[in-house]
Amino acid sequence: MKKKILLQITFILSGIVTYSQTNSIYPDFTKHSLNKVIKDENWKILIKAEGSLNKNKQKDVVLVLESKDSLIEQRIGERARKNLPRILVVFLDDKIIVQNNTFIARGDEGGMLLNLKPEISIDKNELTIYYQYTRGNQSYTFNMVKNNLCLIKAQSHDVHSSSGDTEGMFYDFKKKSLTITKGNISSASEKDEKEIYTIELKNGLKKLSEFTEMYKWEVLKGRYL
């Protein structure tokens, strides 16, 4: 009986330790300078993009940081496992306005790709995060709205491996619309079918800081970003 109780206590403590590990692996960079973040001993710069996110023409910086060592990380719908976590940090006027620990896909989340990495760009005051998969792509574009980086549009394009059927999706959150284009790689573009749906945004434009993991937000029934 004592042995059984001891095993139960050990299991509970193990769970507490695992929970603690998976919820404390992300450092808080929000009060750090760019120089201090760059010199951090435990996180390396995986991607860096520069440009103006507002209209003051100052150079803003967006970083994707990756842990230098494997850490125990809990992703939604998965068991805690060793991984190389990634953090998205956005500097505006040399101050961090967003630190998101979950939205950037990890290297092993690209399906058949051995190491998935996003492309990050800043152009015309817009921040775009783009992923190229084996048979498709996905992009998210954010813009400053009332001092917050908000998602204004998103696009994806997929090709079915055997049939060659294609599906393109364009989300315009300012117009609150989703346009879906369906066709086939062997067909002329003018034969593509188009469907347009209305998007409801009860709480307004979605902020970058509000995103959890990719494809967890159900924008419309069966349609995820």
VENKARA-V649079 format. One record per pair of residues at least 24 apart in sequence whose C-alpha atoms are under 8 Angstrom apart, sorted by the first residue. I is the first residue (numbers start at 1). J is the second residue. If there is no record, write none. Layout:
I:J
I:J
//
This chain:
18:72
18:80
21:72
21:73
22:72
22:73
22:74
22:80
23:73
23:74
25:71
25:72
25:73
26:87
26:101
29:96
29:99
30:95
30:96
30:97
30:98
30:99
31:95
31:96
32:95
32:96
33:94
33:95
33:96
34:91
34:94
34:95
42:67
42:68
42:69
43:67
43:68
44:68
47:119
47:120
48:120
49:120
49:121
49:122
50:121
50:122
51:122
51:123
51:125
52:122
52:123
52:124
52:125
53:92
53:122
53:124
53:125
53:126
53:127
53:143
53:144
54:125
54:144
55:125
58:93
59:93
60:90
60:91
60:92
60:93
60:94
61:90
61:91
61:92
61:94
62:88
62:89
62:90
62:91
62:120
63:87
63:88
63:89
63:90
64:88
64:89
64:104
65:89
75:102
75:213
76:213
98:208
98:209
99:209
100:208
100:209
100:211
102:211
102:212
102:213
103:211
103:212
103:213
103:214
104:213
104:214
105:213
105:214
135:159
135:160
135:161
142:208
148:207
148:208
149:207
149:208
149:209
150:205
150:206
150:207
150:208
151:205
151:206
151:207
151:208
152:205
159:185
173:199
173:205
174:205
176:200
176:201
//
